[in-house]
Amino acid sequence: MATRNETDKTLDQLEKLIQELVRRYEVASRDRSDLMAELSKTKTELLNAKNKIAEQEKKLEHFELKQAFFSGEKSDKKAKRQLGKIVKEIDKCISLLND
């Protein structure tokens, strides 16, 4: 049978372990909150970057189309390809509107 002194020591150790667990939980909780905020910020930055890329791709497409119309005979094929892309995109938009 454990003596009172041994029981007190065991309870003190248990109390210290519980306090350490609570401390670790609080630290982990703060870290999680920080990481969630960072994730949200990163998602927003990624979305902004994707939007900029899409915008730049549209500008490039318009530039290539403009280039194709105002350059020599070699660009006729390029112009036809660009117009084909535009027609396909318009058809896609129309089909989406019909759905």
Secondary structure, DSSP 8 states (H G I E B T S, - for coil): ---HHHHHHHHHHHHHHHHHHHHHHHHHHHHHHHHHHHHHHHHHHHHHHHHHHHHHHHHHHHHHHHHHHHS-GGGHHHHHHHHHHHHHHHHHHHHHHH-
